[in-house]
């Protein structure tokens, strides 16, 4: 399989996951749909670590974009049935899946443009 085809398959998988999370968010969580786009950018605040340097930036960004956090929140929801916890977990998962569908992966410490899904931005053009 060609590399570009594999990237499209992976991107499509993440897009399908984002759609499923959005459907679950609305139909099972009974949350208002408009919070998904409104709060989508909140998790990108984790990129603020790049103000200091690439190492700190990657660390903080990856905390906000790893599946570990929302997975732990889903486990907490199962234990507590707190709707607030479910609300945050689903928006967080939606954000991660959309980012990954667009090709934005977890960051390497070398620069913002180097991700586990491949180069982005200026690094991609090289």
Helices and strands as residue ranges (DSSP letters): H 3-27, H 34-39, G 40-51, H 54-65, H 67-80, H 83-101, E 114-115, E 118-119, H 121-125
